[in-house]
Amino acid sequence: MSNIKVKSPNPLKGLSKFLVVIPVIFAIWMMFYTIDEGHVGIVKRFGEATEQVNPGLHFKLPFADGVEELEIRTRKNAEKLRASTFEQMPVDAEVSVNWTVVRPEAFNLYKNYGGLEQFENRILDPRLRSAAKDALARYKAEEIVQNRGKVIQKIEETLLATMKEFPVKLDSVQIENLELPRKYLQSIETKQTEKNLAQAEKHRLERQKLEAQREVNTAEAARDADKARADGSAYAILTNAKSEAEAIRLKGLAEAEAIKKKAEAIKTNKVLVDYMRAQQWDGKMPTTMMGSDQSVLWNMKQK
């Protein structure tokens, strides 16, 4: 019987293959990376920023390149601060600003300032605090309370002027919170109450004035109505008088014209004279006659 030797497998050989494959797979895996939307990638080779890449799938050298994402969406920074008003009244405020990194300039921002947080801490926040304090110091406390928009506008103007050289876009500034001394707030409430009372009294006086004016207007309207009626009556009387006078005048002219024509007819026609005498005769014979040419009614000799 021959001796048969069975060669046993070498466990180290299989392990060595596994140890070779795993690093290769890991290296291949490390060659690819992705950048999310709303961000850009800053590629660093051995720690030095070399390029800026947009969202999507990208390739890099394993173990040599590193990638840091930089957000280019709108960010909000808020700062709490203590300032003084124009009359040196202390005020606690919280201001905020919305801002965005300019996409083409994101690489320069990272290279010069080391990322968003460092840019905020070193550049943006100090300037925001300074602009807010400067604006609050320009107005009295009452103006700040009543016209906060003017203060915000001044903060924006100052901040824009100090940030124009940096690769960012400032969107809006807000005063999130404003705290004034309690005594001052009580004085404002008292003043506002007095103002409201004064407004109410003014409204009452204006209402009384309107009511008095309404009564005056009513009286004037009644007076004008009476005057209009009187004027109408006077005008009617005058018109009637003129009409009657004109009628009398026309009647007189007609009668005068008739008398004139009658006189002319009598003058040219003696028969008409006798006719008129006959019309006026009362049927009695005259008791006295004078002259030979006198006739009782008419001259019978004349034809």
C-alpha positions as CSV (number, residue, x, y, z in Angstrom):
1,M,0.0,0.0,0.0
2,S,1.5,3.3,-1.2
3,N,1.5,6.4,0.9
4,I,-0.6,9.2,-0.6
5,K,0.1,12.7,0.7
6,V,-2.8,15.2,0.7
7,K,-1.7,18.8,0.4
8,S,-3.6,20.9,2.9
9,P,-4.7,24.4,1.8
10,N,-2.7,27.4,2.9
11,P,-5.0,29.7,4.9
12,L,-2.5,32.6,4.6
13,K,-2.7,32.5,0.8
14,G,-6.4,33.1,0.8
15,L,-6.1,35.8,3.4
16,S,-3.4,37.6,1.3
17,K,-5.7,37.7,-1.7
18,F,-8.4,39.2,0.5
19,L,-6.1,41.7,1.9
20,V,-5.1,42.8,-1.7
21,V,-8.7,43.0,-3.0
22,I,-10.1,45.0,-0.2
23,P,-7.7,48.0,-0.6
24,V,-8.3,48.0,-4.3
25,I,-12.0,48.1,-3.9
26,F,-11.6,50.8,-1.2
27,A,-9.3,52.8,-3.5
28,I,-11.8,52.6,-6.4
29,W,-14.5,53.7,-4.0
30,M,-12.5,56.6,-2.8
31,M,-11.9,57.8,-6.4
32,F,-15.6,59.0,-6.7
33,Y,-17.6,61.5,-4.8
34,T,-20.7,63.6,-5.2
35,I,-21.7,67.2,-4.4
36,D,-25.2,68.0,-3.4
37,E,-27.5,70.7,-4.9
38,G,-27.1,74.1,-3.2
39,H,-23.4,73.5,-2.7
40,V,-20.1,73.6,-4.5
41,G,-17.1,71.4,-3.9
42,I,-13.7,72.8,-3.1
43,V,-11.1,70.2,-4.1
44,K,-7.9,70.2,-2.0
45,R,-4.8,68.3,-3.0
46,F,-2.6,67.6,0.0
47,G,-4.4,70.4,1.8
48,E,-4.1,73.0,-0.9
49,A,-7.3,74.3,-2.5
50,T,-7.0,73.6,-6.2
51,E,-10.4,73.9,-7.9
52,Q,-14.1,74.4,-7.5
53,V,-16.6,71.8,-8.8
54,N,-20.4,72.0,-9.2
55,P,-23.1,69.5,-7.9
56,G,-22.9,66.0,-9.3
57,L,-20.6,63.0,-9.5
58,H,-16.9,63.7,-9.7
59,F,-13.5,61.9,-9.7
60,K,-10.5,62.5,-7.4
61,L,-7.2,61.0,-6.6
62,P,-7.5,58.7,-3.6
63,F,-5.5,59.7,-0.6
64,A,-4.2,62.8,-2.3
65,D,-7.4,64.8,-2.9
66,G,-9.9,65.9,-0.3
67,V,-13.2,67.7,-1.0
68,E,-15.0,70.2,1.2
69,E,-18.6,71.3,0.4
70,L,-19.5,75.0,0.5
71,E,-23.1,76.0,0.8
72,I,-24.3,78.6,-1.8
73,R,-27.9,78.8,-0.6
74,T,-29.2,81.7,1.4
75,R,-27.9,81.7,5.0
76,K,-29.1,83.6,8.0
77,N,-26.8,85.1,10.6
78,A,-28.2,86.6,13.8
79,E,-26.2,88.7,16.3
80,K,-27.2,89.8,19.8
81,L,-25.7,93.1,20.9
82,R,-26.0,96.0,23.4
83,A,-26.1,99.5,22.0
84,S,-27.1,103.1,22.9
85,T,-29.7,105.3,21.3
86,F,-29.1,108.9,20.3
87,E,-30.0,110.1,23.9
88,Q,-27.6,107.5,25.3
89,M,-30.3,105.2,26.4
90,P,-29.1,101.5,26.6
91,V,-30.9,99.1,24.4
92,D,-30.5,95.3,23.8
93,A,-31.1,94.2,20.3
94,E,-30.9,91.1,18.1
95,V,-30.3,91.7,14.4
96,S,-30.0,89.3,11.5
97,V,-29.0,89.3,7.9
98,N,-29.7,86.9,5.1
99,W,-26.8,86.5,2.7
100,T,-25.6,84.2,-0.1
101,V,-22.2,83.2,-1.4
102,V,-21.7,84.3,-5.1
103,R,-21.3,80.9,-6.8
104,P,-18.3,81.9,-9.2
105,E,-16.5,83.4,-6.2
106,A,-17.0,80.6,-3.7
107,F,-13.4,79.3,-4.4
108,N,-11.8,82.7,-3.6
109,L,-13.9,83.0,-0.5
110,Y,-12.8,79.6,0.8
111,K,-9.2,80.2,-0.2
112,N,-9.0,83.6,1.5
113,Y,-11.2,83.0,4.6
114,G,-11.2,79.3,5.1
115,G,-14.9,78.5,4.8
116,L,-18.3,79.9,5.7
117,E,-18.0,79.7,9.5
118,Q,-14.7,81.5,9.5
119,F,-16.0,84.1,7.1
120,E,-19.0,84.7,9.3
121,N,-16.9,84.9,12.5
122,R,-14.1,87.1,11.1
123,I,-15.9,89.3,8.5
124,L,-19.6,89.3,8.4
125,D,-20.7,89.2,12.1
126,P,-18.4,92.0,13.3
127,R,-19.6,94.3,10.5
128,L,-23.2,93.5,11.2
129,R,-22.8,94.4,14.9
130,S,-21.0,97.6,14.0
131,A,-23.6,98.7,11.5
132,A,-26.4,98.0,13.9
133,K,-24.8,100.0,16.7
134,D,-24.1,102.8,14.4
135,A,-27.7,102.9,13.1
136,L,-29.2,102.7,16.6
137,A,-27.0,105.6,17.8
138,R,-28.4,107.9,15.2
139,Y,-32.1,107.7,16.4
140,K,-33.9,108.5,19.6
141,A,-35.6,105.6,21.3
142,E,-39.1,106.8,20.4
143,E,-38.0,106.9,16.7
144,I,-36.6,103.4,16.9
145,V,-39.9,102.1,18.4
146,Q,-42.2,104.0,16.0
147,N,-40.1,103.7,12.8
148,R,-38.1,100.5,12.9
149,G,-38.0,100.3,9.2
150,K,-35.8,103.5,9.0
151,V,-33.3,102.0,11.4
152,I,-33.2,98.7,9.4
153,Q,-32.6,100.7,6.2
154,K,-29.7,102.5,7.8
155,I,-28.2,99.2,8.9
156,E,-28.5,97.8,5.4
157,E,-26.8,100.9,3.9
158,T,-23.9,100.7,6.3
159,L,-23.5,97.0,6.0
160,L,-23.6,97.0,2.2
161,A,-20.9,99.7,2.1
162,T,-18.6,97.7,4.3
163,M,-19.2,94.4,2.5
164,K,-19.1,95.5,-1.1
165,E,-15.5,94.1,-1.6
166,F,-16.4,90.6,-0.5
167,P,-17.8,87.8,-2.8
168,V,-21.2,87.6,-1.1
169,K,-24.7,89.0,-1.7
170,L,-26.6,90.6,1.2
171,D,-30.4,90.0,0.9
172,S,-32.1,91.6,3.9
173,V,-31.5,92.8,7.4
174,Q,-34.0,92.5,10.2
175,I,-34.3,93.6,13.8
176,E,-35.4,90.4,15.4
177,N,-35.8,91.7,19.0
178,L,-35.5,95.1,20.7
179,E,-35.5,95.6,24.5
180,L,-35.6,99.1,26.0
181,P,-35.6,100.0,29.8
182,R,-38.8,99.3,31.6
183,K,-39.2,102.9,32.8
184,Y,-39.0,104.2,29.3
185,L,-41.5,101.7,28.1
186,Q,-43.9,102.8,30.8
187,S,-43.4,106.4,29.8
188,I,-44.2,105.5,26.2
189,E,-47.4,103.7,27.4
190,T,-48.4,106.8,29.4
191,K,-47.6,109.1,26.5
192,Q,-49.6,106.9,24.1
193,T,-52.5,106.8,26.5
194,E,-52.5,110.6,26.7
195,K,-52.3,110.8,23.0
196,N,-55.2,108.5,22.6
197,L,-57.3,110.6,25.0
198,A,-56.3,113.7,23.1
199,Q,-57.3,112.1,19.9
200,A,-60.6,111.1,21.4
201,E,-61.3,114.6,22.7
202,K,-60.3,116.0,19.3
203,H,-62.7,113.6,17.6
204,R,-65.5,114.6,20.0
205,L,-64.9,118.3,19.3
206,E,-64.8,117.7,15.6
207,R,-68.1,115.8,15.9
208,Q,-69.7,118.7,17.8
209,K,-68.3,121.1,15.2
210,L,-69.8,119.0,12.4
211,E,-73.2,118.8,14.2
212,A,-73.2,122.6,14.7
213,Q,-72.2,123.1,11.1
214,R,-75.1,120.8,10.1
215,E,-77.5,122.9,12.1
216,V,-76.1,126.0,10.4
217,N,-76.5,124.4,7.0
218,T,-80.1,123.4,7.8
219,A,-80.9,127.0,8.9
220,E,-79.2,128.4,5.9
221,A,-81.1,126.0,3.7
222,A,-84.4,127.0,5.3
223,R,-83.5,130.6,4.9
224,D,-82.6,130.1,1.3
225,A,-85.8,128.2,0.7
226,D,-87.9,131.0,2.2
227,K,-86.0,133.6,0.2
228,A,-86.5,131.6,-2.9
229,R,-90.2,131.3,-2.2
230,A,-90.4,135.1,-1.5
231,D,-88.5,135.8,-4.6
232,G,-90.8,133.6,-6.6
233,S,-93.9,135.3,-5.2
234,A,-92.4,138.7,-5.8
235,Y,-91.5,137.7,-9.3
236,A,-95.0,136.3,-9.9
237,I,-96.6,139.6,-8.6
238,L,-94.2,141.7,-10.7
239,T,-94.9,139.6,-13.7
240,N,-98.7,139.8,-13.2
241,A,-98.4,143.6,-12.7
242,K,-96.4,143.9,-15.8
243,S,-98.9,141.8,-17.7
244,E,-101.9,143.8,-16.4
245,A,-100.1,147.1,-17.2
246,E,-99.3,145.9,-20.6
247,A,-102.9,144.8,-21.1
248,I,-104.2,148.2,-19.9
249,R,-101.7,149.9,-22.2
250,L,-102.7,147.9,-25.2
251,K,-106.4,148.4,-24.3
252,G,-105.9,152.2,-24.0
253,L,-104.0,152.2,-27.3
254,A,-106.9,150.3,-28.9
255,E,-109.5,152.6,-27.5
256,A,-107.5,155.7,-28.5
257,E,-107.1,154.3,-31.9
258,A,-110.9,153.5,-32.1
259,I,-111.8,157.0,-30.9
260,K,-109.4,158.5,-33.4
261,K,-110.9,156.5,-36.2
262,K,-114.4,157.4,-35.0
263,A,-113.5,161.1,-34.9
264,E,-112.2,160.9,-38.4
265,A,-115.3,159.1,-39.6
266,I,-117.6,161.7,-37.9
267,K,-115.6,164.5,-39.4
268,T,-116.0,163.2,-42.9
269,N,-119.5,161.8,-42.8
270,K,-122.4,163.9,-41.3
271,V,-124.9,161.1,-41.9
272,L,-122.9,159.1,-39.4
273,V,-123.3,162.0,-36.9
274,D,-127.1,161.9,-37.4
275,Y,-127.0,158.1,-37.0
276,M,-125.2,158.4,-33.7
277,R,-127.6,161.0,-32.5
278,A,-130.4,158.7,-33.3
279,Q,-128.7,156.0,-31.3
280,Q,-128.4,158.3,-28.3
281,W,-132.0,159.7,-28.6
282,D,-134.3,158.7,-25.7
283,G,-137.6,159.1,-27.7
284,K,-138.6,162.5,-26.3
285,M,-139.0,165.5,-28.4
286,P,-137.0,168.5,-27.4
287,T,-139.0,171.4,-25.8
288,T,-136.7,174.1,-27.0
289,M,-135.1,174.7,-30.4
290,M,-132.8,177.5,-31.3
291,G,-132.0,178.7,-34.8
292,S,-133.6,178.0,-38.1
293,D,-131.2,175.3,-39.0
294,Q,-131.7,173.1,-35.9
295,S,-133.4,169.8,-36.4
296,V,-134.8,167.6,-33.8
297,L,-132.9,164.4,-34.7
298,W,-131.4,165.0,-38.1
299,N,-131.7,167.3,-41.0
300,M,-134.3,165.9,-43.3
301,K,-133.4,168.2,-46.0
302,Q,-130.1,166.7,-46.6
303,K,-129.8,163.6,-48.5
